[in-house]
Amino acid sequence: MLKYLARRLAMMVPLLIGITIVTFAVIHLAPGNPVEVATEMNPKASAQARENLKKLYGLDKPLHVQYFNWVKRFAKLDFGDSYSDGRPVLAKIVERLPTTIKINVLELLGAFLVAMPLGIISAVRRNSLFDKATTVTVFLGFSMPSFWLGLLLMIFFGVKLGWLPISGIHNMDVSGMGYFALQWDWFRHVILIVSIGAFGGLAGISRYIRSNMLEVVRQDYIRTARAKGLPEKAVIYKHALRNALMPVITILGLSVPGLIGGSVILEYLFAIPGMGQLFWQSVTARDYPLVMGNLVIGAVLTLVGNMLADLSYAAVDPRVKLS
């Protein structure tokens, strides 16, 4: 196990270097730059002022020199300072992390808690009314644009009924609230975005579980278990479900970056001060250090998620060997 972990961690280093090279090149090749964004709306900005900004940001140097300077800082876990306000990139990311992590964990939990029984029951009761109804429902959720559904829920629950707030994570004045009142206020603010994220996620997860359960229940060992007189619940949940979870583990591994990246569109729509909104703001402002900080963290989490998925394969299926 330790040798496998060491080998995977060693393989992650060149992959991460390659990802940073491609990412750094792409964001600099995109139209516009931080100097243009900062000065295009200022008629008093002279050519000399633009050159001074380029020198301040280090954009006057060749691209490969800029990259190596960034790598030197990154080796010290220093992502540099944001161009927009001069604050350290790492401090801005850490400030937004808790909100995004909590929201995405709730979305994942909600999606899996609903998708698992939906997929299992749909497979066991194939072509039943329940199976057909859930199939139509989950495909509607899968095909429905999240921003469109978010706008509908905002109008219905926030504007028409006035039951829920439609922006932010807290009311304007929370100074007099107790702990439980504060948590309830936070929950009321994020319930819509959590519900939308979970609804979109459970569609794919439940279909994966259903399709794999249908394949597993036709295997010889399942027929043997039934022939031995085992209860149907033991056959389904002990023998079939364990082998049907393999693709779900892959989804879980790939969901790890989402805990940090979050939903850019939904966080921007609901004015949630999370990582998704921060990433959108950094891209529109051409804030290169902040963009790189967000993307590198997402890349690291993707690599870690894949490694955790491989480790989970061995835990779920004894036939899978880490070697």
C-alpha positions in Angstrom: 0.0 0.0 0.0 2.7 2.5 1.0 4.7 1.7 -2.2 1.6 2.2 -4.3 0.9 5.6 -2.6 4.5 6.7 -3.0 4.5 5.7 -6.7 1.2 7.5 -7.3 2.4 10.7 -5.5 5.6 10.6 -7.6 3.5 10.3 -10.8 1.4 13.3 -9.8 4.4 15.7 -9.9 5.1 15.6 -13.6 1.3 15.6 -14.3 0.9 18.7 -12.1 3.8 20.5 -13.9 2.3 19.7 -17.3 -1.1 21.0 -16.1 0.4 24.3 -14.8 2.4 24.9 -18.1 -0.7 24.4 -20.2 -2.9 26.5 -17.9 -0.4 29.3 -17.6 0.0 29.5 -21.4 -3.8 29.4 -22.1 -4.7 32.2 -19.6 -2.0 34.4 -21.1 -3.1 33.6 -24.7 -6.7 34.6 -24.0 -7.7 38.0 -25.3 -7.2 41.0 -22.9 -4.8 41.3 -20.0 -4.9 42.8 -16.5 -3.5 46.2 -17.7 -6.2 46.6 -20.3 -8.9 45.7 -17.8 -7.6 48.1 -15.2 -7.2 51.1 -17.6 -9.7 50.7 -20.4 -12.4 52.7 -18.6 -10.0 55.3 -17.4 -9.4 58.0 -20.0 -6.6 59.6 -17.9 -4.5 56.4 -18.1 -1.5 57.2 -20.2 0.8 54.9 -22.1 3.5 55.4 -19.5 1.0 54.4 -16.8 0.2 51.2 -18.7 3.9 50.4 -19.0 4.4 51.0 -15.3 1.5 48.5 -14.5 3.1 45.9 -16.8 6.4 46.2 -14.9 4.5 46.1 -11.6 2.7 42.9 -12.6 5.8 41.4 -14.2 4.1 41.2 -17.6 6.9 43.0 -19.4 9.0 39.8 -19.2 8.9 36.8 -21.6 6.2 34.2 -20.9 8.7 31.5 -19.9 10.3 33.9 -17.4 6.9 34.8 -15.9 6.2 31.0 -15.5 9.4 30.2 -13.8 8.9 33.2 -11.4 5.4 31.8 -10.6 6.8 28.3 -10.1 9.4 29.6 -7.6 6.6 31.2 -5.5 4.4 28.2 -5.9 7.2 25.9 -4.5 6.9 28.0 -1.3 3.1 27.7 -1.4 2.9 31.4 -2.3 0.4 32.0 -5.1 1.4 35.7 -5.3 -0.8 38.8 -4.8 -4.1 39.5 -6.5 -4.0 42.2 -9.2 -7.4 43.5 -8.3 -6.8 44.4 -4.6 -3.2 43.5 -3.8 -4.3 40.9 -1.2 -2.5 37.5 -1.1 -4.2 35.0 -3.4 -4.0 32.2 -0.7 -5.7 34.4 1.8 -8.6 35.2 -0.6 -9.0 31.5 -1.4 -9.0 30.4 2.3 -11.6 33.1 3.0 -14.0 31.6 0.5 -13.3 27.9 1.1 -15.6 27.1 4.0 -18.8 28.3 2.3 -18.1 26.4 -0.9 -17.1 23.2 0.9 -20.2 23.2 3.1 -22.5 23.8 0.1 -20.9 21.1 -2.1 -20.8 18.5 0.7 -24.5 19.1 1.3 -25.2 18.8 -2.5 -23.2 15.5 -2.7 -24.9 14.1 0.4 -28.3 15.0 -0.9 -27.7 13.6 -4.3 -26.3 10.3 -3.1 -28.9 9.8 -0.4 -31.7 10.1 -3.0 -29.9 8.6 -6.0 -28.8 5.3 -4.3 -32.3 4.1 -3.4 -33.8 5.4 -6.6 -31.2 3.5 -8.7 -31.6 0.3 -6.7 -35.4 0.2 -6.7 -35.5 1.1 -10.4 -33.2 -1.8 -11.2 -35.1 -4.3 -9.0 -38.5 -3.1 -10.4 -37.4 -2.8 -13.9 -40.0 -1.4 -16.4 -42.5 -0.8 -13.5 -44.4 2.4 -13.1 -41.9 3.6 -10.5 -39.0 2.9 -12.9 -40.6 4.8 -15.7 -41.6 7.8 -13.5 -38.2 8.1 -12.0 -36.5 7.8 -15.4 -38.6 10.7 -16.7 -38.0 12.8 -13.6 -34.2 12.3 -13.5 -33.8 12.9 -17.2 -35.7 16.2 -16.8 -33.3 17.1 -14.0 -30.3 16.1 -16.1 -31.3 18.1 -19.1 -32.6 21.2 -17.3 -30.1 24.1 -17.2 -29.2 24.8 -13.6 -29.3 28.6 -14.1 -32.8 28.4 -15.6 -34.1 26.3 -12.7 -32.4 28.6 -10.3 -34.2 31.6 -11.7 -37.5 29.8 -11.6 -37.0 28.9 -7.9 -35.8 32.4 -7.1 -39.0 33.8 -8.6 -41.3 31.3 -7.0 -39.9 30.9 -3.5 -38.2 34.2 -3.1 -40.4 36.7 -5.0 -43.9 35.2 -5.2 -44.1 33.4 -1.9 -41.4 35.3 0.0 -40.4 32.2 1.9 -36.6 32.2 1.2 -33.9 34.8 0.5 -32.5 34.7 -2.9 -28.9 36.1 -2.5 -26.0 35.9 -0.1 -25.5 33.5 2.8 -26.8 35.7 5.7 -29.1 38.6 6.4 -27.7 42.1 6.5 -27.8 42.2 10.3 -26.8 39.0 12.1 -25.2 40.6 15.1 -28.0 39.8 17.5 -28.5 36.2 16.4 -27.7 33.2 18.5 -25.8 30.2 17.2 -28.8 28.1 16.1 -30.6 31.2 14.7 -27.4 32.0 12.7 -27.2 28.5 11.3 -30.9 28.5 10.4 -30.4 31.8 8.6 -27.5 30.3 6.7 -29.4 27.2 5.8 -32.4 29.3 4.5 -30.0 31.2 2.2 -28.3 28.2 0.7 -31.2 25.7 0.5 -32.1 26.7 -3.1 -28.6 26.3 -4.5 -28.1 23.0 -2.6 -31.4 21.6 -3.9 -30.5 22.6 -7.5 -27.0 21.1 -7.3 -28.3 17.9 -5.7 -31.2 17.6 -8.2 -28.8 17.9 -11.2 -26.3 15.4 -9.7 -28.7 12.7 -8.6 -29.9 12.1 -12.3 -26.5 10.8 -13.4 -25.7 8.9 -10.2 -29.1 7.1 -10.1 -28.8 6.1 -13.8 -25.2 4.7 -13.2 -26.5 2.7 -10.2 -29.5 1.4 -12.1 -27.6 0.3 -15.2 -24.9 -1.4 -13.2 -27.4 -3.1 -10.9 -29.2 -4.5 -13.9 -26.0 -5.9 -15.2 -25.0 -7.4 -11.8 -28.3 -9.0 -11.0 -28.0 -11.1 -14.2 -24.7 -12.6 -13.1 -24.3 -16.3 -12.2 -23.4 -15.7 -8.6 -26.6 -13.7 -8.0 -28.7 -16.6 -9.3 -26.6 -19.0 -7.1 -27.3 -16.8 -4.1 -31.0 -16.8 -4.8 -30.9 -20.6 -5.4 -29.3 -21.1 -1.9 -32.4 -19.4 -0.4 -30.8 -16.2 0.7 -33.3 -13.4 1.5 -33.8 -11.0 -1.4 -32.5 -8.0 0.6 -29.3 -9.9 1.3 -28.9 -10.7 -2.4 -29.4 -7.2 -3.5 -27.7 -5.1 -0.8 -24.9 -7.5 0.2 -23.9 -9.2 -3.0 -25.2 -7.1 -5.9 -24.9 -3.6 -4.7 -21.2 -3.9 -3.7 -20.2 -4.8 -7.2 -22.4 -2.2 -8.7 -20.7 0.6 -6.8 -17.5 0.7 -8.9 -18.6 3.5 -11.3 -20.1 5.4 -8.4 -16.7 5.4 -6.7 -15.3 7.0 -9.9 -17.9 9.7 -9.7 -17.0 10.3 -6.0 -13.4 10.6 -6.9 -14.1 13.1 -9.7 -16.4 15.0 -7.3 -13.6 16.0 -5.0 -12.5 19.0 -7.1 -16.1 20.2 -7.0 -15.8 20.7 -3.3 -13.4 23.6 -4.0 -14.4 24.7 -7.5 -18.1 24.7 -6.6 -20.7 25.8 -9.1 -19.5 29.0 -10.9 -22.9 29.8 -12.5 -25.1 29.1 -9.4 -22.8 30.9 -7.0 -22.7 33.9 -9.3 -26.5 33.7 -9.7 -27.3 33.5 -6.0 -24.4 35.9 -5.0 -22.8 33.3 -2.8 -19.3 34.4 -1.8 -17.6 31.1 -2.6 -14.9 29.8 -4.8 -17.0 29.6 -7.9 -17.8 33.3 -7.7 -14.2 34.1 -6.9 -13.1 32.2 -10.0 -15.5 34.0 -12.2 -14.4 37.4 -10.9 -10.7 36.5 -11.4 -11.3 35.4 -15.0 -13.3 38.5 -15.9 -10.6 40.8 -14.3 -7.8 38.8 -16.0 -6.3 38.3 -12.5 -3.7 35.8 -13.5 -2.4 34.9 -10.0 -5.9 34.3 -8.7 -6.9 32.3 -11.8 -3.8 30.1 -11.4 -4.4 29.6 -7.7 -8.0 28.4 -8.4 -7.0 26.1 -11.3 -4.0 24.6 -9.6 -6.0 23.7 -6.5 -8.6 22.1 -8.8 -5.9 20.1 -10.6 -4.4 18.9 -7.4 -7.8 17.8 -6.1 -8.5 16.0 -9.4 -5.3 14.0 -9.1 -6.0 13.2 -5.4 -9.6 12.3 -6.2 -8.4 9.8 -8.9 -6.0 8.3 -6.5 -8.6 7.9 -3.8 -11.0 6.3 -6.3 -8.3 3.7 -7.2 -7.8 3.0 -3.5 -11.5 2.6 -3.0 -11.7 0.1 -5.8 -9.5 -2.3 -3.8 -11.7 -1.8 -0.7 -14.9 -2.5 -2.5 -13.8 -5.2 -4.9 -11.2 -7.7 -3.6 -10.5 -8.8 -7.2 -8.8 -5.4 -7.8 -5.2 -5.4 -6.8 -3.2 -2.2 -6.2 -0.2 -3.7 -7.9 
